[in-house]
Structure formats: structure tokens, C-alpha cells
Amino acid sequence: MSLVHYLRCAGGIIAREGLRFLHQRERFIAALVRPLVWLVVFAAGFRNVLGVSITPPYETYVLYEVYIVPGLIGMVQLFNGMQSSLSMVYDREMGSMRTLLVSPLPRWYLLLCKLMAGVAVSLFQVYAFLLIAKLFGVDLPWFGFLTVLPALIVTGLMLGALGLLLSSFIRQLENFAGIMNFVIFPMFFLSSALYPLWKMKESSLILYQICVANPFSHAVELIRHALYQQFEPTALAVVLLATMLFLGGAIWGYDPTRGMIQRRAGGPG
């Protein structure tokens, strides 16, 4: 297989995911309505309770903007990653996933292309949300729209890889609701998406430790620092490590000789 075949495959998968997203306008609207409800309703009360003062390095920014908006960006990417896993389960039930995976190209490359397609969709959703947030009067630095892009790509890969891993375990579409309840919501609420870690530590040391161990917390911190032209190496290291673990697990799960796909087919293991 030549480089042209690899590029053609990647372009086809990304284009297919893009067309699917364009034809599912409800998906785009839902992706924006969810964080906007939090932005307008919940964040307003959060802002009034905690006030505007904050310890360095954010002393010049309002707490409401520094903590809530990056957390909601993470929410958009988290739900998009889970939506991608839902589409994987649907494609598997309809048979289109089988057609893709029997391609002569390596299976890991096909999954990586699927992952990159999901990240491209999530970037569009995030920037649409940021623009609407600006219209609501949220004071975000325009240059931050550029500096946050690498962080969005890395965090999108991590959350998309998590979605791929989960899709290898989901047997039917009906099971997706359970995944939503037992994975997405704990991952979101037990993180720094809505509350500063130092506030969580004041409330409960156990919850603080759980939040620190949660890779989604580090994804939000990476976005938060990048949005304000800062760099957080620890968060980047954790996100990259989690991405490799999730993606490795997904590749194993979709391996017909070892993973969950093979087990469901009735083979050994």
C-alpha cells in the first residue's frame, strides 16, 4: 500500500464523518444547547457565589470565565467523543464498520482515521460555542482562540480514544444510556470542569484526589491554560498518556483475534 492509499482512506473517513455531521443538524444543536444552558443558568449563580478574586496565575480574570468556560469546552468534547462511540456501535450493527475493518489497510490506522474525523467535528463544535459565548459577553482573549487549538486537538484525541474504547465493549445501542450514566457524568462532575481543585480540596480530600486522578481534569486544565496563553506540562503529559492507553485498548478491543469483537463473535477467549 502506498502513501496515496493511506491519504485517500483518511480523506474518505473524515469526509464521511463530516457529511454525517452536516446531515444531523440536531446533533450540532444539542452539542451547543447543553453547554449554553450551563453557561447562562448555572454559571451565573456560580459567578455570584464565588466572586471575582482568584489566586495566581489568573488574578486578572473573572473566576466565572476562567473556570466555567474551559470546563464547558471539555463538556463539548466529552459528549462528542461519546457520540462518536455511539456511531461506531451503530455502524457495527448496520454492517458498515465490518466493511471498513476488512480493508487491507492496518486496523490501527483505520481506527486512528475514525478518531481524527471525530476530533475535526469536535473542533467545529467548540469554536461555534466559543463564538456564541463571546456574544453572551464572556471576556475571552481572541488570541486564545489560536493558542487553544493544539490543546483542543490533544484533548479531543484523548476523549475520542475513550469513546473508541467504550464502543468496543458496547454490545447494543440500548446499552449506550448506561454508559452515559456510569462514565460520562461521573467523569465530568468529578473533575475541575466546574469547580477549582483547591475549592474541592477544601470540601473533601477524597473527592479532590479522585478529581486529580481523573484524566478529564487534566484535559480541562490543559484547555484552561492554553486559552489564556499558558502552558501546563503536567496536564499535557497526563493527557498524552491517557490517549495512548485508551487508543491502545481500543485497538486491542477491535482486534478480531484478541479483543471484545472476537469474543462477541463466539471465538476463544
N, C-alpha and C positions, 0 to 999 in steps of 0.2 A: 504494500500500500504506500502510495506517495503522499507528499505533503498536501497536494491538491485534494486528495480524497479526505484527509483529515479536516481541512478547512471547509470543504463542501459539506461535510457532515455537521460540523459545528454551526455553520451558517444556516443549514436546514433546520436543525433543532431549535436554535434561537429564534428563527423566523416563525416557526410553528407555534412556539410558546407566545411570541408577540401577537400573532394573529388570534390565538385563543383568548388572550387578554383583551384585545380590542373588541372581540365579539361578545365578551362577558362584561358588559358595562356595569352590571350590578356588583361585580367583584371590585371594580375600581371605586364605585360609590361607597360600598361597605368599608373598603380599606381606608377611606378618608373620613367617613362619618364617625367611626369608632374613636379615633384619637381626637377628633374635633369636639366630640361630646365631652371627653375628659378635659380638653383644653379650656372649653368655655365654662363648664359647670364645676367639675371637681377642682381644677387648678385655681379657680378664682377663690374658693374657700381656703385652699392650701396656702395661697399667697397672703390672705388676710391673717391667717393663724401664725405663720412663721415670720412674717415681716420681710424686710429687705436686707438686713445685715447678714453677712456671711464671712467666714474666715478665709484667709488667702488660700488659693490664688484668685478668688473670684470676688474680691471685695468691691469692685466697681460694677458688678452686675446684680440684677434683682434675682433673688432666690427662685422665684417663680419661673423665670425664664431659663436659669442655669440648670435647674433640676428637672422640671416637668417636661420641657420641650425635648431634650435628648432622650428622656425616658419614653416619650410618645413616639419618637423616631424608631426607637428599639421595638416598640409595640407593632409598628407598621411592618418592620422587617420580620418580627417573630411570627405574626399571623400570615405573612406572605409565605414564609418557609413552610408553615403548616398547610397552607392552601396548596403549595406545590406537592406536598406529600399526598394530599387528597387526590390531586390529579394523577399522581403516579399509581395510586390504588385503582382509580377509575380506568386508566389506560390498561392496567394489568387485567382487570375484569373484562374489558372490551376486546382485548387481544392485541391492541396496537403496541403495547410495551413488548410483547413477545416478538413482534416483527422487528422492533428496534434492536433488541438484545441479540438477535441471531445475525446481526450484521458482522461482516468479517473484521471490523474494527474492534480493538480491545474493549472489553466491557467497562473497565475503569474509565476509559476515555468517553464512552457514551454517557456514563453517569456524570462525569465532570461537565460535559456539554449541557446536560439537563440542568445541572446545578448553576452554571453560568447564565443560562437562559432565565432561571428564576431570579437570579441576582439583578439582571438587567431590568426585569419587571419591577422589582422592589425599589430600584433606584428611581424609576419614574414616579412611583407612588410617594416616595419620601420627599422628592423635590416639589411635587404638587402640594403636599402637606405643608412644607416649609413656606411656600409662597402664600398659601392661604393663611398660615399663622402670622405672616408679616401683615396681611390685610387686617387681621384682628388686633394689630397694634403691638405684637410681640417684637421687642427690640433685638433682633438677631443681626450680627455683623454680616454684611454682604460678602466680604472676603471669606467668611467662614463657610459659605456655600461651596467654595472651591476646596478649602483645606479639609473639609469633612469627607470629600469624595473617597479618598483611599480608605478611610475608616469604614465608610458605608460598604465598600466592596468587601473588605475583610470580614466585617460582622455579618454581611449578607451571605457570604460563603459559609460561615460557621452555622448560622441558623438554617440555611438551606441544606447543609450537610446533615444537620439534626433531623430535618424533615425527611430526607432520603433514608436515614437510618430507621426512623419510625415507620416509614412506608414499607420497609422490608419485613416488619413484624405484623402489620395490619392485614388481617385476612379478608375483611369485607368492609364496604363503605359504612355500614351501620356501626362499626367499631370506632369510627373517627370521632364521634361525640365523646366517647370515653377518653380518648387521647387528649381531646381539648380540655377535659376536666382535670385529668391527672398529670398532665405535662405542662400545657401552656400556662394555665392560670397560676399554679404554684411557682413556675419559673419566673413569671412576670412579677407577682406580688412579693416573692421572697428575693428581691433584688434591690438595687439602688435606683430603679426606674422612677419611683415616686417619692422616695424618702432618702435623704442623705444618710450615708452609712454611719456617720457619727451620731445622728439622731437615733438610728436603730440600735446602736451600741448603748446609748443612754437608757433605752427602753428595755432591751433584753440582750444579754450577751450571747445566748444560744442562737437567737434569730440573727444577730449580727454575724456570727460565724457561718451560719447557713448562707447568708447573703454573700459573704466573701467567697465561699466555695462555689457559688452559683456562677457558671461562665457567662450567663446573661448580664450579671452585674458588671463584669469586666468589659463586655461589649458596649454597654451603656456608657461606662466611664471613658472608653476609647472615643466614642462619638462625642461625648460632652467636652473632652479636652480638645479634640480636633475642631469642633465647631467654633471654639474660641482661640484658634491658632496655637494650641499647646499640644504636647506630645506626652503620652503616658506609656513608657516602655513595658511596665509590668502587665498592664491591661492587654497590650499588643501580644506579648508572649503567651498569655493565657488563652487569648482568642485563637491564635495560630495553633497552639497545642490542641485545643478542643476541636478545631476544624479538622486537623489530621486524624484525631481519634474518631470523630463522627463519620468522616468520609471513609476511613479505613473500615469501620464497622458496616457502613452501607455497602461498600464493595464486597465485603465478606457475605453480607446478607443476600446480595443479589447473585452470588456465585452459585450456579446450579449444582456444583459438586460438594459444597460445604455449607452454604448459608440457608436462611429460612425459606427461600424459594424452593430449594431442593427438598426440604423436609415436608413442605406442603404438597409436593408432588408425590410423596409416598416413598421416597428413596431411603437409603440408610442414614442413620444419624439422628 
